[in-house]
Amino acid sequence: MYLNKAIVIGNLTRDPEVKALPGGSKVCSFSIATNRVWKDKSGVKQESVDYHNIVVFGRQAETSGQYLKKGSSALVEGRMQTRSWDAADGQKKYRTELVADRVQFGNRPAGGNGGGRVAPAKDMGTNPAEKDTPPADTIDYPEEEINPDDIPF
């Protein structure tokens, strides 16, 4: 049994490029950066960044090109593929890409307005009740300690 499956969650390093194939279907390409943080043997924090080339076909290519922008976060699920070609200087070139089956858009970057939509501005100083309300993308964790024996499953 063989499996070629990749899932990448990260931020776009450039705006997506959408092109039309000779048959009329769309292809979108962009790259995503992922970060990895660890501590080395001496306990010093280390960080590494990897860049992933992404290719999307069909209707998802159109929507990816429309809604994703540089800095946007996205989850991409698909398969890894390496293609090769002969360059003009005679050398053989290789490129490894993640061919997407599914692209899920993440939160928009701060200050961005994906797709040309502008969210209405809120004046946080007018209503005191709004100051205590956390942003929609945060999780309110319970303050009391949870006993695992109380969980019914």
C-alpha positions in Angstrom: 0.0 0.0 0.0 1.3 3.5 -0.9 0.2 6.9 0.4 1.1 10.3 -1.0 -0.6 12.8 1.3 0.6 16.2 2.6 -1.1 18.7 4.8 0.5 22.2 5.2 -0.7 25.1 7.4 1.1 28.4 7.0 1.1 31.8 5.5 1.4 32.8 1.9 4.7 34.3 0.9 3.4 36.0 -2.2 0.1 36.8 -4.0 -1.3 33.8 -5.9 -0.8 33.7 -9.7 -3.8 32.4 -11.7 -3.4 31.3 -15.3 -5.6 29.6 -17.8 -4.5 26.2 -19.3 -5.0 25.7 -23.1 -8.2 23.7 -22.3 -9.7 26.6 -20.5 -9.4 25.4 -16.9 -7.6 27.6 -14.3 -4.4 26.8 -12.4 -3.2 28.8 -9.4 0.2 28.8 -7.9 1.6 30.3 -4.7 3.9 29.4 -1.9 3.4 28.9 1.8 5.9 29.3 4.7 5.8 27.1 7.7 7.8 27.7 10.9 9.4 25.2 13.2 10.7 26.1 16.7 12.7 23.9 19.0 15.4 24.0 21.6 18.9 22.7 20.9 21.0 20.6 23.3 22.2 23.7 25.1 18.6 24.9 25.6 18.8 27.8 23.1 15.6 28.4 21.1 16.1 27.7 17.4 13.7 28.5 14.5 13.6 27.2 11.0 11.4 28.3 8.1 10.4 26.0 5.2 8.8 27.1 1.9 6.3 25.0 0.0 5.2 25.5 -3.6 1.5 25.0 -4.0 -0.5 24.3 -7.2 -4.3 24.3 -7.3 -6.5 23.4 -10.4 -10.1 24.1 -11.4 -12.7 26.0 -9.4 -10.5 26.0 -6.3 -7.8 27.8 -8.3 -10.2 30.6 -9.1 -11.3 31.0 -5.5 -7.8 30.7 -4.1 -6.7 33.5 -6.5 -9.6 35.6 -5.5 -9.5 35.4 -1.7 -5.9 34.6 -0.8 -3.3 37.3 -0.6 0.3 37.6 0.6 0.3 37.0 4.4 -3.0 35.1 4.4 -3.1 31.8 6.4 -4.3 28.7 4.7 -4.5 25.0 5.1 -3.6 23.0 2.0 -4.2 19.3 1.6 -3.0 17.3 -1.4 -0.2 15.2 -2.8 3.5 15.9 -3.4 4.8 15.8 -7.0 8.2 16.5 -8.5 8.3 17.7 -12.1 11.4 18.2 -14.3 12.2 20.1 -17.4 15.2 21.1 -19.5 16.2 24.7 -19.0 17.5 27.0 -21.7 21.1 26.5 -20.6 20.8 22.8 -21.1 20.5 21.8 -17.4 17.8 19.7 -16.1 15.6 21.5 -13.5 13.4 20.0 -10.8 10.5 21.5 -8.7 8.7 19.7 -5.9 5.1 21.0 -5.5 2.1 20.2 -3.3 -0.8 19.6 -5.8 -3.8 20.6 -3.7 -7.0 18.6 -3.4 -8.4 21.1 -0.8 -7.6 24.6 0.2 -9.1 26.0 3.4 -8.7 29.8 3.9 -7.6 30.9 7.4 -8.0 34.2 9.2 -7.3 37.3 7.2 -4.0 39.1 8.1 -4.4 42.2 10.3 -5.2 45.3 8.2 -6.1 43.1 5.1 -9.5 42.9 3.5 -9.5 39.8 1.3 -11.6 40.0 -1.8 -12.1 43.7 -1.6 -14.7 43.4 1.2 -14.3 45.9 4.0 -15.5 45.1 7.5 -17.3 47.9 9.3 -15.2 49.8 11.8 -16.1 49.4 15.5 -15.6 52.1 18.1 -14.6 50.1 21.1 -14.9 53.1 23.4 -18.6 53.7 23.0 -20.1 50.6 24.6 -18.5 49.4 27.8 -19.9 45.9 27.5 -18.0 45.4 24.2 -14.6 46.0 26.0 -15.1 42.8 28.1 -16.1 40.7 25.1 -13.1 38.7 23.7 -12.4 38.7 19.9 -14.3 36.1 18.0 -11.2 34.0 17.2 -10.2 33.4 20.9 -11.3 30.6 23.1 -12.6 31.1 26.6 -11.2 28.4 28.7 -12.9 27.5 32.1 -11.1 28.9 35.1 -11.8 25.8 37.3 -9.6 22.7 37.1 -11.2 19.9 35.1 -11.1 16.4 36.6 -10.7 13.7 33.9 -12.9 11.4 36.0 -15.8 13.7 35.5 -15.7 13.3 31.7 -18.5 10.9 30.7 -16.6 9.1 28.0 
